[in-house]
Amino acid sequence: MDVEKLSGRYAVRALDVAEAESVLRFCEQNEQFYRYCDMQPSLEQVRRDMTVAPEGVEPARKHYVGFLDGDQIVAVMDYIEGYPDPESGYIGFFMMNMSLQGRGIGSAIIAEATDYLRSVGVKRLRLAIASDNPQANHFWKKNGFVVVKSVDMGGWTALVADRQL
């Protein structure tokens, strides 16, 4: 997979642990996301998110990427190839720059990424949404994701959602 092809509008590149402090500052802007996930952003948590993958997933299949407009981070995405099954992909995290929300930019990024992923053979995308987060629920539903089950995360409920490509 060539992460640079996830967007034609923005530069897309892998973010690494050396950039964790910048990603943390980016994440700290989005208080709503963390309110519904029963956690607070921390440098340790960002570093972990940048590197951890589900059991059995090779590190090369995990892509923690930034969508950039010059030096500005527009969005951050954690994408895992071939998970939970070989024909699927998993969006473990997607966050928009707070100052750019509500303009359709996030949906445009997801549309471009989805088009590229479909072109490389991905048949389904899966993700989890905090059940109580109305903004995230609206965003993912608007972008074609359908809730298939709920999972107790010990303090909050995750809605597992799929989108067939």
N, C-alpha and C positions, 0 to 999 in steps of 0.2 A: 504494500500500500504506500502511495506517495501522499503524505499529509499535505503537501503544498497544493494539491489539487482539490482539497476540501472546499476551497473558495476561489472564485475568479475575481472577486472584488477586494479581498483582503489578503495580505501576506499571511501565510500560515506556517508556523514552525514549531518544532518541539521545544518545550520549556523544560529546563533542567533544574536540579536542586540548587544550583548557584543563583537562580532567579527566584528562589522561594520567598524572599522578603518582599520583592515586588508583587508577587502573586498574593501574598498575605495582605498587603495594603489594598490591592484590588478587591479581595474577598471581604475585607472589613467594611467596605462601603455598603455591602448588601446585608444589612441587619435582618431583613425579613426572612431570607433564606435560612439563616441560622436559628432564628426564633422557632421555626417549625421543625427543625431537625434535632432539637435538644442538644446543641453543642455550640461552642464558640470557636471562631477561627483562631488558630495558633500556628506558629512557625513549625512546630513539631507535626501538627496535623497536616499542614500543606506539604511538607516534605514526604510524609507518609503517603498522602494521596498521589503525589507525583511518581511514586515508585511501586506501590503495592498493587498486586494483581490477584485475581481469584486463584485459588489452588488449581494447579494443573495448567495455568496459562503462562507460556513463555514470555519473558520480559520484552522480546521483540514485537509481540502482538499488542502491547499496551502503548498508547499514544496520548501523552498529556501535552496538549498543544494550545498555543495562543493564536488568535486571529488579531492581526495588528494593522493599524492605520498609522504608518510612520512609527513613532515610538509609543503611541497610545495603544494599550490593550483594549480591544473592542469586546472580546469574549474569550473565555477559557473553556476548553472541552477535554474531558478524559474519555477516550474511546478505546474499546477493546475489541480486536478482531476475533472472529470465530468463537464468540461467547454469547450465550450459553451453549450454543451448538455450532458446528462448522459453517452453516449457512447464515448465521446471524452475526450481528454486531451489538455491542452494549455501550450505551452512553452512561458512564458512571457519574459524570458531573458536567453540567453546562451552566455557565454564569455569564450574563451580560454586564457590561460596564453600566453602572447605575445611571450615569448621566446620559446614556443613549437609549435607555429603555422607553418603550411606548412609541417607537418610531417605525416598527416593522423590521428593524435590522436583525434582531434575533431570528425571526421567522425566515428572513432571506438567507441567513447563514445556514439554518437547518435545511432549507430547500436546496441550496447549493451542495451541501455536504451529502444530503440524501441522494441527489442526482449522481454524484460521483460514486458513492458507495454502491448504488444500484449498478452502475456501469462496470464495477469490478466484481460483481456477482453476489453482493449481499442481498439476501431475500427478505430479511426481517431485522428491524431495530428494536431493542428492548431498553427500558430504563425504569427507574423507580422515582416516585414523586411523594413528597410528604403530603399525606392525606389532607391535612388542615391548611395547606398553603394555597389560598384561592388563586393567587397570581400564577404560580407554577402549574396548577391544574388547568387553568384556562389556556395558558401558553401551549402546553403539550397537547391538549385536546384540539386546539385550533390548528396545530401542526400534524394532525392525523393520527395521534396515538390514542389507543383504546385500552382502558384498564382491564386486566385479565385476572387479577387477584390482589388481595391485600396481605401484608406481612407485618406482624408485631415486631417492632425493632427495640422493644424494651424501653418505653418512654414516649415513643411516637409510632405511628402507623405509616408504612410505606405502601403506596399503590404501585404495583408492577404493571407497566403499560407497554404495549407492542404496537408497531406500525409495520404492516406488510409493505414490501417494496415491490 
